[in-house]
Amino acid sequence: MHFDDPQFEKSYAPMSAYGQSKLAVLLFARELDRRSREAGWASVHAAHPGLTKTNLQISGHRTAAKSPH
């Protein structure tokens, strides 16, 4: 986790932001599970949703290819 720049304001990379968001969900679920078990509630689970049909996977490559730099 990039706690010093959680919103990626210093430098943005789509896949890094995506990965960090998924890690945050897993960390939240882990802590919620711990607290739920201590309280005697049901256990908590988190799962990756799988691939979706979006441009997220290719947006970085297209942007880089069009960049004049």
CHARMM-style PDB file with segment names, atoms N, HN, CA, C and O in Angstrom:
ATOM      1  N   MET     1       0.841  -1.179   0.000  1.00  0.00      PROA
ATOM      2  CA  MET     1       0.000   0.000   0.000  1.00  0.00      PROA
ATOM      3  C   MET     1       0.884   1.239   0.000  1.00  0.00      PROA
ATOM      4  O   MET     1       1.894   1.304   0.701  1.00  0.00      PROA
ATOM      5  N   HSD     2       0.489   2.199  -0.786  1.00  0.00      PROA
ATOM      6  HN  HSD     2      -0.332   2.146  -1.355  1.00  0.00      PROA
ATOM      7  CA  HSD     2       1.204   3.476  -0.843  1.00  0.00      PROA
ATOM      8  C   HSD     2       0.483   4.471   0.068  1.00  0.00      PROA
ATOM      9  O   HSD     2      -0.296   5.307  -0.391  1.00  0.00      PROA
ATOM     10  N   PHE     3       0.763   4.361   1.371  1.00  0.00      PROA
ATOM     11  HN  PHE     3       1.395   3.682   1.743  1.00  0.00      PROA
ATOM     12  CA  PHE     3       0.074   5.219   2.329  1.00  0.00      PROA
ATOM     13  C   PHE     3       0.503   6.676   2.202  1.00  0.00      PROA
ATOM     14  O   PHE     3      -0.222   7.573   2.633  1.00  0.00      PROA
ATOM     15  N   ASP     4       1.666   6.921   1.620  1.00  0.00      PROA
ATOM     16  HN  ASP     4       2.255   6.192   1.270  1.00  0.00      PROA
ATOM     17  CA  ASP     4       2.132   8.297   1.434  1.00  0.00      PROA
ATOM     18  C   ASP     4       1.427   8.995   0.258  1.00  0.00      PROA
ATOM     19  O   ASP     4       1.436  10.223   0.176  1.00  0.00      PROA
ATOM     20  N   ASP     5       0.821   8.220  -0.649  1.00  0.00      PROA
ATOM     21  HN  ASP     5       0.814   7.222  -0.583  1.00  0.00      PROA
ATOM     22  CA  ASP     5       0.120   8.793  -1.794  1.00  0.00      PROA
ATOM     23  C   ASP     5      -1.040   7.873  -2.199  1.00  0.00      PROA
ATOM     24  O   ASP     5      -1.023   7.309  -3.293  1.00  0.00      PROA
ATOM     25  N   PRO     6      -2.050   7.718  -1.326  1.00  0.00      PROA
ATOM     26  CA  PRO     6      -3.115   6.753  -1.594  1.00  0.00      PROA
ATOM     27  C   PRO     6      -3.992   7.112  -2.800  1.00  0.00      PROA
ATOM     28  O   PRO     6      -4.628   6.228  -3.373  1.00  0.00      PROA
ATOM     29  N   GLN     7      -4.037   8.374  -3.191  1.00  0.00      PROA
ATOM     30  HN  GLN     7      -3.520   9.092  -2.725  1.00  0.00      PROA
ATOM     31  CA  GLN     7      -4.850   8.793  -4.321  1.00  0.00      PROA
ATOM     32  C   GLN     7      -4.045   8.884  -5.625  1.00  0.00      PROA
ATOM     33  O   GLN     7      -4.567   9.316  -6.653  1.00  0.00      PROA
ATOM     34  N   PHE     8      -2.778   8.476  -5.576  1.00  0.00      PROA
ATOM     35  HN  PHE     8      -2.353   8.125  -4.741  1.00  0.00      PROA
ATOM     36  CA  PHE     8      -1.895   8.507  -6.748  1.00  0.00      PROA
ATOM     37  C   PHE     8      -1.818   9.915  -7.350  1.00  0.00      PROA
ATOM     38  O   PHE     8      -1.877  10.079  -8.569  1.00  0.00      PROA
ATOM     39  N   GLU     9      -1.686  10.923  -6.489  1.00  0.00      PROA
ATOM     40  HN  GLU     9      -1.637  10.789  -5.499  1.00  0.00      PROA
ATOM     41  CA  GLU     9      -1.582  12.302  -6.961  1.00  0.00      PROA
ATOM     42  C   GLU     9      -0.181  12.620  -7.483  1.00  0.00      PROA
ATOM     43  O   GLU     9      -0.027  13.492  -8.339  1.00  0.00      PROA
ATOM     44  N   LYS    10       0.841  11.925  -6.979  1.00  0.00      PROA
ATOM     45  HN  LYS    10       0.716  11.217  -6.284  1.00  0.00      PROA
ATOM     46  CA  LYS    10       2.214  12.179  -7.439  1.00  0.00      PROA
ATOM     47  C   LYS    10       2.466  11.569  -8.812  1.00  0.00      PROA
ATOM     48  O   LYS    10       3.069  12.203  -9.678  1.00  0.00      PROA
ATOM     49  N   SER    11       2.014  10.364  -9.005  1.00  0.00      PROA
ATOM     50  HN  SER    11       1.524   9.849  -8.302  1.00  0.00      PROA
ATOM     51  CA  SER    11       2.138   9.714 -10.309  1.00  0.00      PROA
ATOM     52  C   SER    11       1.054   8.651 -10.408  1.00  0.00      PROA
ATOM     53  O   SER    11       0.876   7.841  -9.498  1.00  0.00      PROA
ATOM     54  N   TYR    12       0.340   8.664 -11.515  1.00  0.00      PROA
ATOM     55  HN  TYR    12       0.485   9.321 -12.254  1.00  0.00      PROA
ATOM     56  CA  TYR    12      -0.782   7.748 -11.692  1.00  0.00      PROA
ATOM     57  C   TYR    12      -0.435   6.672 -12.710  1.00  0.00      PROA
ATOM     58  O   TYR    12       0.047   6.956 -13.807  1.00  0.00      PROA
ATOM     59  N   ALA    13      -0.689   5.453 -12.327  1.00  0.00      PROA
ATOM     60  HN  ALA    13      -1.081   5.221 -11.436  1.00  0.00      PROA
ATOM     61  CA  ALA    13      -0.546   4.308 -13.223  1.00  0.00      PROA
ATOM     62  C   ALA    13      -1.810   3.463 -13.047  1.00  0.00      PROA
ATOM     63  O   ALA    13      -2.067   2.966 -11.951  1.00  0.00      PROA
ATOM     64  N   PRO    14      -2.591   3.295 -14.098  1.00  0.00      PROA
ATOM     65  CA  PRO    14      -3.885   2.605 -13.965  1.00  0.00      PROA
ATOM     66  C   PRO    14      -3.809   1.238 -13.287  1.00  0.00      PROA
ATOM     67  O   PRO    14      -4.605   0.953 -12.393  1.00  0.00      PROA
ATOM     68  N   MET    15      -2.889   0.412 -13.687  1.00  0.00      PROA
ATOM     69  HN  MET    15      -2.242   0.643 -14.413  1.00  0.00      PROA
ATOM     70  CA  MET    15      -2.823  -0.935 -13.114  1.00  0.00      PROA
ATOM     71  C   MET    15      -2.342  -0.908 -11.663  1.00  0.00      PROA
ATOM     72  O   MET    15      -2.782  -1.726 -10.855  1.00  0.00      PROA
ATOM     73  N   SER    16      -1.453   0.012 -11.326  1.00  0.00      PROA
ATOM     74  HN  SER    16      -1.096   0.677 -11.982  1.00  0.00      PROA
ATOM     75  CA  SER    16      -1.018   0.139  -9.934  1.00  0.00      PROA
ATOM     76  C   SER    16      -2.171   0.612  -9.057  1.00  0.00      PROA
ATOM     77  O   SER    16      -2.351   0.120  -7.943  1.00  0.00      PROA
ATOM     78  N   ALA    17      -2.947   1.561  -9.555  1.00  0.00      PROA
ATOM     79  HN  ALA    17      -2.801   1.961 -10.460  1.00  0.00      PROA
ATOM     80  CA  ALA    17      -4.105   2.048  -8.803  1.00  0.00      PROA
ATOM     81  C   ALA    17      -5.130   0.927  -8.634  1.00  0.00      PROA
ATOM     82  O   ALA    17      -5.704   0.761  -7.558  1.00  0.00      PROA
ATOM     83  N   TYR    18      -5.353   0.174  -9.681  1.00  0.00      PROA
ATOM     84  HN  TYR    18      -4.887   0.309 -10.556  1.00  0.00      PROA
ATOM     85  CA  TYR    18      -6.287  -0.953  -9.618  1.00  0.00      PROA
ATOM     86  C   TYR    18      -5.808  -1.975  -8.588  1.00  0.00      PROA
ATOM     87  O   TYR    18      -6.580  -2.434  -7.747  1.00  0.00      PROA
ATOM     88  N   GLY    19      -4.533  -2.318  -8.666  1.00  0.00      PROA
ATOM     89  HN  GLY    19      -3.906  -1.945  -9.349  1.00  0.00      PROA
ATOM     90  CA  GLY    19      -3.974  -3.294  -7.723  1.00  0.00      PROA
ATOM     91  C   GLY    19      -4.067  -2.820  -6.290  1.00  0.00      PROA
ATOM     92  O   GLY    19      -4.383  -3.598  -5.390  1.00  0.00      PROA
ATOM     93  N   GLN    20      -3.794  -1.548  -6.075  1.00  0.00      PROA
ATOM     94  HN  GLN    20      -3.537  -0.915  -6.806  1.00  0.00      PROA
ATOM     95  CA  GLN    20      -3.863  -1.012  -4.719  1.00  0.00      PROA
ATOM     96  C   GLN    20      -5.304  -1.030  -4.213  1.00  0.00      PROA
ATOM     97  O   GLN    20      -5.543  -1.313  -3.039  1.00  0.00      PROA
ATOM     98  N   SER    21      -6.254  -0.735  -5.079  1.00  0.00      PROA
ATOM     99  HN  SER    21      -6.060  -0.505  -6.032  1.00  0.00      PROA
ATOM    100  CA  SER    21      -7.654  -0.756  -4.643  1.00  0.00      PROA
ATOM    101  C   SER    21      -8.080  -2.176  -4.263  1.00  0.00      PROA
ATOM    102  O   SER    21      -8.819  -2.359  -3.295  1.00  0.00      PROA
ATOM    103  N   LYS    22      -7.625  -3.176  -5.010  1.00  0.00      PROA
ATOM    104  HN  LYS    22      -7.025  -3.027  -5.796  1.00  0.00      PROA
ATOM    105  CA  LYS    22      -7.957  -4.560  -4.693  1.00  0.00      PROA
ATOM    106  C   LYS    22      -7.286  -4.987  -3.391  1.00  0.00      PROA
ATOM    107  O   LYS    22      -7.886  -5.711  -2.597  1.00  0.00      PROA
ATOM    108  N   LEU    23      -6.050  -4.548  -3.164  1.00  0.00      PROA
ATOM    109  HN  LEU    23      -5.562  -3.959  -3.810  1.00  0.00      PROA
ATOM    110  CA  LEU    23      -5.358  -4.855  -1.915  1.00  0.00      PROA
ATOM    111  C   LEU    23      -6.086  -4.212  -0.742  1.00  0.00      PROA
ATOM    112  O   LEU    23      -6.216  -4.830   0.315  1.00  0.00      PROA
ATOM    113  N   ALA    24      -6.557  -2.989  -0.910  1.00  0.00      PROA
ATOM    114  HN  ALA    24      -6.451  -2.487  -1.768  1.00  0.00      PROA
ATOM    115  CA  ALA    24      -7.297  -2.308   0.160  1.00  0.00      PROA
ATOM    116  C   ALA    24      -8.560  -3.082   0.526  1.00  0.00      PROA
ATOM    117  O   ALA    24      -8.890  -3.205   1.706  1.00  0.00      PROA
ATOM    118  N   VAL    25      -9.261  -3.600  -0.466  1.00  0.00      PROA
ATOM    119  HN  VAL    25      -8.993  -3.500  -1.424  1.00  0.00      PROA
ATOM    120  CA  VAL    25     -10.466  -4.387  -0.202  1.00  0.00      PROA
ATOM    121  C   VAL    25     -10.115  -5.643   0.593  1.00  0.00      PROA
ATOM    122  O   VAL    25     -10.818  -6.001   1.538  1.00  0.00      PROA
ATOM    123  N   LEU    26      -9.031  -6.308   0.209  1.00  0.00      PROA
ATOM    124  HN  LEU    26      -8.460  -6.017  -0.559  1.00  0.00      PROA
ATOM    125  CA  LEU    26      -8.621  -7.523   0.922  1.00  0.00      PROA
ATOM    126  C   LEU    26      -8.195  -7.223   2.351  1.00  0.00      PROA
ATOM    127  O   LEU    26      -8.539  -7.966   3.270  1.00  0.00      PROA
ATOM    128  N   LEU    27      -7.450  -6.139   2.545  1.00  0.00      PROA
ATOM    129  HN  LEU    27      -7.171  -5.535   1.798  1.00  0.00      PROA
ATOM    130  CA  LEU    27      -7.037  -5.765   3.895  1.00  0.00      PROA
ATOM    131  C   LEU    27      -8.238  -5.404   4.762  1.00  0.00      PROA
ATOM    132  O   LEU    27      -8.290  -5.766   5.937  1.00  0.00      PROA
ATOM    133  N   PHE    28      -9.200  -4.691   4.184  1.00  0.00      PROA
ATOM    134  HN  PHE    28      -9.157  -4.397   3.229  1.00  0.00      PROA
ATOM    135  CA  PHE    28     -10.419  -4.362   4.915  1.00  0.00      PROA
ATOM    136  C   PHE    28     -11.168  -5.631   5.304  1.00  0.00      PROA
ATOM    137  O   PHE    28     -11.602  -5.774   6.447  1.00  0.00      PROA
ATOM    138  N   ALA    29     -11.319  -6.550   4.356  1.00  0.00      PROA
ATOM    139  HN  ALA    29     -10.966  -6.434   3.427  1.00  0.00      PROA
ATOM    140  CA  ALA    29     -12.036  -7.797   4.626  1.00  0.00      PROA
ATOM    141  C   ALA    29     -11.331  -8.609   5.701  1.00  0.00      PROA
ATOM    142  O   ALA    29     -11.983  -9.222   6.546  1.00  0.00      PROA
ATOM    143  N   ARG    30     -10.015  -8.617   5.675  1.00  0.00      PROA
ATOM    144  HN  ARG    30      -9.485  -8.119   4.988  1.00  0.00      PROA
ATOM    145  CA  ARG    30      -9.256  -9.371   6.687  1.00  0.00      PROA
ATOM    146  C   ARG    30      -9.501  -8.801   8.086  1.00  0.00      PROA
ATOM    147  O   ARG    30      -9.719  -9.549   9.039  1.00  0.00      PROA
ATOM    148  N   GLU    31      -9.462  -7.478   8.199  1.00  0.00      PROA
ATOM    149  HN  GLU    31      -9.284  -6.870   7.425  1.00  0.00      PROA
ATOM    150  CA  GLU    31      -9.691  -6.858   9.497  1.00  0.00      PROA
ATOM    151  C   GLU    31     -11.145  -7.027   9.941  1.00  0.00      PROA
ATOM    152  O   GLU    31     -11.409  -7.280  11.117  1.00  0.00      PROA
ATOM    153  N   LEU    32     -12.077  -6.890   9.017  1.00  0.00      PROA
ATOM    154  HN  LEU    32     -11.863  -6.685   8.062  1.00  0.00      PROA
ATOM    155  CA  LEU    32     -13.482  -7.094   9.351  1.00  0.00      PROA
ATOM    156  C   LEU    32     -13.727  -8.527   9.801  1.00  0.00      PROA
ATOM    157  O   LEU    32     -14.505  -8.759  10.726  1.00  0.00      PROA
ATOM    158  N   ASP    33     -13.075  -9.486   9.162  1.00  0.00      PROA
ATOM    159  HN  ASP    33     -12.443  -9.297   8.411  1.00  0.00      PROA
ATOM    160  CA  ASP    33     -13.196 -10.887   9.563  1.00  0.00      PROA
ATOM    161  C   ASP    33     -12.662 -11.082  10.976  1.00  0.00      PROA
ATOM    162  O   ASP    33     -13.282 -11.766  11.790  1.00  0.00      PROA
ATOM    163  N   ARG    34     -11.520 -10.483  11.263  1.00  0.00      PROA
ATOM    164  HN  ARG    34     -11.017  -9.927  10.601  1.00  0.00      PROA
ATOM    165  CA  ARG    34     -10.942 -10.614  12.606  1.00  0.00      PROA
ATOM    166  C   ARG    34     -11.891 -10.069  13.661  1.00  0.00      PROA
ATOM    167  O   ARG    34     -12.138 -10.714  14.680  1.00  0.00      PROA
ATOM    168  N   ARG    35     -12.424  -8.873  13.409  1.00  0.00      PROA
ATOM    169  HN  ARG    35     -12.224  -8.350  12.581  1.00  0.00      PROA
ATOM    170  CA  ARG    35     -13.341  -8.266  14.375  1.00  0.00      PROA
ATOM    171  C   ARG    35     -14.651  -9.039  14.490  1.00  0.00      PROA
ATOM    172  O   ARG    35     -15.208  -9.172  15.579  1.00  0.00      PROA
ATOM    173  N   SER    36     -15.134  -9.544  13.368  1.00  0.00      PROA
ATOM    174  HN  SER    36     -14.681  -9.436  12.483  1.00  0.00      PROA
ATOM    175  CA  SER    36     -16.379 -10.314  13.374  1.00  0.00      PROA
ATOM    176  C   SER    36     -16.224 -11.593  14.177  1.00  0.00      PROA
ATOM    177  O   SER    36     -17.115 -11.955  14.945  1.00  0.00      PROA
ATOM    178  N   ARG    37     -15.114 -12.274  14.010  1.00  0.00      PROA
ATOM    179  HN  ARG    37     -14.390 -11.980  13.386  1.00  0.00      PROA
ATOM    180  CA  ARG    37     -14.880 -13.509  14.760  1.00  0.00      PROA
ATOM    181  C   ARG    37     -14.768 -13.229  16.248  1.00  0.00      PROA
ATOM    182  O   ARG    37     -15.290 -13.992  17.061  1.00  0.00      PROA
ATOM    183  N   GLU    38     -14.087 -12.135  16.619  1.00  0.00      PROA
ATOM    184  HN  GLU    38     -13.663 -11.515  15.958  1.00  0.00      PROA
ATOM    185  CA  GLU    38     -13.983 -11.767  18.039  1.00  0.00      PROA
ATOM    186  C   GLU    38     -15.356 -11.505  18.642  1.00  0.00      PROA
ATOM    187  O   GLU    38     -15.593 -11.828  19.806  1.00  0.00      PROA
ATOM    188  N   ALA    39     -16.254 -10.930  17.869  1.00  0.00      PROA
ATOM    189  HN  ALA    39     -16.061 -10.668  16.924  1.00  0.00      PROA
ATOM    190  CA  ALA    39     -17.594 -10.605  18.345  1.00  0.00      PROA
ATOM    191  C   ALA    39     -18.549 -11.799  18.256  1.00  0.00      PROA
ATOM    192  O   ALA    39     -19.687 -11.724  18.721  1.00  0.00      PROA
ATOM    193  N   GLY    40     -18.084 -12.894  17.660  1.00  0.00      PROA
ATOM    194  HN  GLY    40     -17.160 -12.955  17.283  1.00  0.00      PROA
ATOM    195  CA  GLY    40     -18.917 -14.077  17.520  1.00  0.00      PROA
ATOM    196  C   GLY    40     -19.862 -14.020  16.342  1.00  0.00      PROA
ATOM    197  O   GLY    40     -20.835 -14.772  16.284  1.00  0.00      PROA
ATOM    198  N   TRP    41     -19.584 -13.133  15.402  1.00  0.00      PROA
ATOM    199  HN  TRP    41     -18.794 -12.522  15.449  1.00  0.00      PROA
ATOM    200  CA  TRP    41     -20.430 -13.020  14.211  1.00  0.00      PROA
ATOM    201  C   TRP    41     -19.929 -13.975  13.131  1.00  0.00      PROA
ATOM    202  O   TRP    41     -18.998 -14.748  13.354  1.00  0.00      PROA
ATOM    203  N   ALA    42     -20.539 -13.913  11.995  1.00  0.00      PROA
ATOM    204  HN  ALA    42     -21.296 -13.284  11.813  1.00  0.00      PROA
ATOM    205  CA  ALA    42     -20.146 -14.749  10.860  1.00  0.00      PROA
ATOM    206  C   ALA    42     -18.787 -14.327  10.320  1.00  0.00      PROA
ATOM    207  O   ALA    42     -18.355 -13.193  10.525  1.00  0.00      PROA
ATOM    208  N   SER    43     -18.128 -15.226   9.642  1.00  0.00      PROA
ATOM    209  HN  SER    43     -18.479 -16.148   9.475  1.00  0.00      PROA
ATOM    210  CA  SER    43     -16.841 -14.898   9.036  1.00  0.00      PROA
ATOM    211  C   SER    43     -17.062 -14.068   7.763  1.00  0.00      PROA
ATOM    212  O   SER    43     -18.152 -14.059   7.192  1.00  0.00      PROA
ATOM    213  N   VAL    44     -16.013 -13.380   7.340  1.00  0.00      PROA
ATOM    214  HN  VAL    44     -15.128 -13.387   7.804  1.00  0.00      PROA
ATOM    215  CA  VAL    44     -16.069 -12.492   6.182  1.00  0.00      PROA
ATOM    216  C   VAL    44     -15.143 -13.043   5.104  1.00  0.00      PROA
ATOM    217  O   VAL    44     -14.067 -13.557   5.409  1.00  0.00      PROA
ATOM    218  N   HSD    45     -15.552 -12.939   3.869  1.00  0.00      PROA
ATOM    219  HN  HSD    45     -16.427 -12.522   3.622  1.00  0.00      PROA
ATOM    220  CA  HSD    45     -14.758 -13.418   2.746  1.00  0.00      PROA
ATOM    221  C   HSD    45     -14.660 -12.334   1.683  1.00  0.00      PROA
ATOM    222  O   HSD    45     -15.566 -11.514   1.536  1.00  0.00      PROA
ATOM    223  N   ALA    46     -13.575 -12.333   0.955  1.00  0.00      PROA
ATOM    224  HN  ALA    46     -12.839 -12.999   1.074  1.00  0.00      PROA
ATOM    225  CA  ALA    46     -13.396 -11.414  -0.174  1.00  0.00      PROA
ATOM    226  C   ALA    46     -12.816 -12.216  -1.331  1.00  0.00      PROA
ATOM    227  O   ALA    46     -12.015 -13.129  -1.130  1.00  0.00      PROA
ATOM    228  N   ALA    47     -13.226 -11.868  -2.529  1.00  0.00      PROA
ATOM    229  HN  ALA    47     -13.877 -11.126  -2.692  1.00  0.00      PROA
ATOM    230  CA  ALA    47     -12.737 -12.568  -3.708  1.00  0.00      PROA
ATOM    231  C   ALA    47     -12.523 -11.583  -4.840  1.00  0.00      PROA
ATOM    232  O   ALA    47     -13.203 -10.560  -4.925  1.00  0.00      PROA
ATOM    233  N   HSD    48     -11.585 -11.894  -5.700  1.00  0.00      PROA
ATOM    234  HN  HSD    48     -11.033 -12.725  -5.632  1.00  0.00      PROA
ATOM    235  CA  HSD    48     -11.349 -11.085  -6.889  1.00  0.00      PROA
ATOM    236  C   HSD    48     -12.503 -11.338  -7.855  1.00  0.00      PROA
ATOM    237  O   HSD    48     -12.887 -12.488  -8.069  1.00  0.00      PROA
ATOM    238  N   PRO    49     -13.061 -10.277  -8.441  1.00  0.00      PROA
ATOM    239  CA  PRO    49     -14.217 -10.482  -9.320  1.00  0.00      PROA
ATOM    240  C   PRO    49     -13.893 -11.095 -10.676  1.00  0.00      PROA
ATOM    241  O   PRO    49     -14.802 -11.454 -11.424  1.00  0.00      PROA
ATOM    242  N   GLY    50     -12.626 -11.217 -10.996  1.00  0.00      PROA
ATOM    243  HN  GLY    50     -11.887 -10.926 -10.388  1.00  0.00      PROA
ATOM    244  CA  GLY    50     -12.252 -11.739 -12.303  1.00  0.00      PROA
ATOM    245  C   GLY    50     -12.088 -10.618 -13.304  1.00  0.00      PROA
ATOM    246  O   GLY    50     -12.188  -9.442 -12.951  1.00  0.00      PROA
ATOM    247  N   LEU    51     -11.842 -10.968 -14.525  1.00  0.00      PROA
ATOM    248  HN  LEU    51     -11.761 -11.923 -14.812  1.00  0.00      PROA
ATOM    249  CA  LEU    51     -11.663  -9.964 -15.569  1.00  0.00      PROA
ATOM    250  C   LEU    51     -13.001  -9.406 -16.021  1.00  0.00      PROA
ATOM    251  O   LEU    51     -14.014 -10.106 -16.032  1.00  0.00      PROA
ATOM    252  N   THR    52     -12.985  -8.152 -16.386  1.00  0.00      PROA
ATOM    253  HN  THR    52     -12.162  -7.584 -16.377  1.00  0.00      PROA
ATOM    254  CA  THR    52     -14.174  -7.516 -16.931  1.00  0.00      PROA
ATOM    255  C   THR    52     -13.810  -6.877 -18.261  1.00  0.00      PROA
ATOM    256  O   THR    52     -12.641  -6.596 -18.522  1.00  0.00      PROA
ATOM    257  N   LYS    53     -14.779  -6.654 -19.075  1.00  0.00      PROA
ATOM    258  HN  LYS    53     -15.729  -6.882 -18.863  1.00  0.00      PROA
ATOM    259  CA  LYS    53     -14.531  -6.065 -20.389  1.00  0.00      PROA
ATOM    260  C   LYS    53     -14.482  -4.540 -20.248  1.00  0.00      PROA
ATOM    261  O   LYS    53     -15.494  -3.853 -20.383  1.00  0.00      PROA
ATOM    262  N   THR    54     -13.286  -4.039 -19.976  1.00  0.00      PROA
ATOM    263  HN  THR    54     -12.464  -4.598 -19.866  1.00  0.00      PROA
ATOM    264  CA  THR    54     -13.071  -2.596 -19.871  1.00  0.00      PROA
ATOM    265  C   THR    54     -11.794  -2.251 -20.628  1.00  0.00      PROA
ATOM    266  O   THR    54     -11.076  -3.139 -21.086  1.00  0.00      PROA
ATOM    267  N   ASN    55     -11.519  -0.974 -20.755  1.00  0.00      PROA
ATOM    268  HN  ASN    55     -12.102  -0.252 -20.383  1.00  0.00      PROA
ATOM    269  CA  ASN    55     -10.281  -0.528 -21.385  1.00  0.00      PROA
ATOM    270  C   ASN    55      -9.152  -0.344 -20.381  1.00  0.00      PROA
ATOM    271  O   ASN    55      -8.073   0.125 -20.744  1.00  0.00      PROA
ATOM    272  N   LEU    56      -9.384  -0.704 -19.131  1.00  0.00      PROA
ATOM    273  HN  LEU    56     -10.261  -1.085 -18.836  1.00  0.00      PROA
ATOM    274  CA  LEU    56      -8.371  -0.499 -18.102  1.00  0.00      PROA
ATOM    275  C   LEU    56      -7.064  -1.217 -18.453  1.00  0.00      PROA
ATOM    276  O   LEU    56      -5.985  -0.654 -18.269  1.00  0.00      PROA
ATOM    277  N   GLN    57      -7.149  -2.427 -18.945  1.00  0.00      PROA
ATOM    278  HN  GLN    57      -8.025  -2.884 -19.095  1.00  0.00      PROA
ATOM    279  CA  GLN    57      -5.953  -3.206 -19.241  1.00  0.00      PROA
ATOM    280  C   GLN    57      -5.149  -2.630 -20.393  1.00  0.00      PROA
ATOM    281  O   GLN    57      -3.934  -2.820 -20.442  1.00  0.00      PROA
ATOM    282  N   ILE    58      -5.784  -1.938 -21.312  1.00  0.00      PROA
ATOM    283  HN  ILE    58      -6.771  -1.784 -21.272  1.00  0.00      PROA
ATOM    284  CA  ILE    58      -5.073  -1.445 -22.487  1.00  0.00      PROA
ATOM    285  C   ILE    58      -4.876   0.062 -22.488  1.00  0.00      PROA
ATOM    286  O   ILE    58      -4.155   0.584 -23.337  1.00  0.00      PROA
ATOM    287  N   SER    59      -5.500   0.770 -21.558  1.00  0.00      PROA
ATOM    288  HN  SER    59      -6.086   0.346 -20.868  1.00  0.00      PROA
ATOM    289  CA  SER    59      -5.444   2.235 -21.596  1.00  0.00      PROA
ATOM    290  C   SER    59      -4.019   2.754 -21.461  1.00  0.00      PROA
ATOM    291  O   SER    59      -3.654   3.719 -22.133  1.00  0.00      PROA
ATOM    292  N   GLY    60      -3.222   2.149 -20.628  1.00  0.00      PROA
ATOM    293  HN  GLY    60      -3.518   1.365 -20.083  1.00  0.00      PROA
ATOM    294  CA  GLY    60      -1.846   2.606 -20.459  1.00  0.00      PROA
ATOM    295  C   GLY    60      -1.025   2.419 -21.716  1.00  0.00      PROA
ATOM    296  O   GLY    60      -0.214   3.278 -22.061  1.00  0.00      PROA
ATOM    297  N   HSD    61      -1.220   1.324 -22.396  1.00  0.00      PROA
ATOM    298  HN  HSD    61      -1.879   0.626 -22.116  1.00  0.00      PROA
ATOM    299  CA  HSD    61      -0.454   1.056 -23.618  1.00  0.00      PROA
ATOM    300  C   HSD    61      -0.842   2.014 -24.737  1.00  0.00      PROA
ATOM    301  O   HSD    61       0.029   2.511 -25.451  1.00  0.00      PROA
ATOM    302  N   ARG    62      -2.123   2.278 -24.902  1.00  0.00      PROA
ATOM    303  HN  ARG    62      -2.831   1.874 -24.322  1.00  0.00      PROA
ATOM    304  CA  ARG    62      -2.573   3.195 -25.945  1.00  0.00      PROA
ATOM    305  C   ARG    62      -2.101   4.610 -25.672  1.00  0.00      PROA
ATOM    306  O   ARG    62      -1.658   5.309 -26.583  1.00  0.00      PROA
ATOM    307  N   THR    63      -2.193   5.032 -24.425  1.00  0.00      PROA
ATOM    308  HN  THR    63      -2.552   4.464 -23.685  1.00  0.00      PROA
ATOM    309  CA  THR    63      -1.756   6.384 -24.059  1.00  0.00      PROA
ATOM    310  C   THR    63      -0.257   6.530 -24.313  1.00  0.00      PROA
ATOM    311  O   THR    63       0.190   7.541 -24.854  1.00  0.00      PROA
ATOM    312  N   ALA    64       0.505   5.532 -23.926  1.00  0.00      PROA
ATOM    313  HN  ALA    64       0.142   4.711 -23.486  1.00  0.00      PROA
ATOM    314  CA  ALA    64       1.954   5.584 -24.110  1.00  0.00      PROA
ATOM    315  C   ALA    64       2.293   5.617 -25.600  1.00  0.00      PROA
ATOM    316  O   ALA    64       3.223   6.311 -26.009  1.00  0.00      PROA
ATOM    317  N   ALA    65       1.550   4.877 -26.402  1.00  0.00      PROA
ATOM    318  HN  ALA    65       0.795   4.313 -26.070  1.00  0.00      PROA
ATOM    319  CA  ALA    65       1.844   4.826 -27.837  1.00  0.00      PROA
ATOM    320  C   ALA    65       1.547   6.154 -28.523  1.00  0.00      PROA
ATOM    321  O   ALA    65       2.217   6.499 -29.497  1.00  0.00      PROA
ATOM    322  N   LYS    66       0.558   6.909 -28.040  1.00  0.00      PROA
ATOM    323  HN  LYS    66       0.014   6.628 -27.250  1.00  0.00      PROA
ATOM    324  CA  LYS    66       0.185   8.182 -28.635  1.00  0.00      PROA
ATOM    325  C   LYS    66       0.974   9.357 -28.081  1.00  0.00      PROA
ATOM    326  O   LYS    66       0.918  10.459 -28.626  1.00  0.00      PROA
ATOM    327  N   SER    67       1.702   9.128 -27.009  1.00  0.00      PROA
ATOM    328  HN  SER    67       1.748   8.232 -26.566  1.00  0.00      PROA
ATOM    329  CA  SER    67       2.420  10.224 -26.351  1.00  0.00      PROA
ATOM    330  C   SER    67       3.534  10.748 -27.233  1.00  0.00      PROA
ATOM    331  O   SER    67       4.295   9.953 -27.784  1.00  0.00      PROA
ATOM    332  N   PRO    68       3.659  12.078 -27.389  1.00  0.00      PROA
ATOM    333  CA  PRO    68       4.739  12.635 -28.207  1.00  0.00      PROA
ATOM    334  C   PRO    68       6.098  12.591 -27.518  1.00  0.00      PROA
ATOM    335  O   PRO    68       7.112  12.897 -28.145  1.00  0.00      PROA
ATOM    336  N   HSD    69       6.138  12.217 -26.248  1.00  0.00      PROA
ATOM    337  HN  HSD    69       5.314  11.968 -25.739  1.00  0.00      PROA
ATOM    338  CA  HSD    69       7.416  12.213 -25.503  1.00  0.00      PROA
ATOM    339  C   HSD    69       8.136  10.943 -25.734  1.00  0.00      PROA
ATOM    340  OT1 HSD    69       9.226  10.745 -25.199  1.00  0.00      PROA
TER     341      HSD     69
END
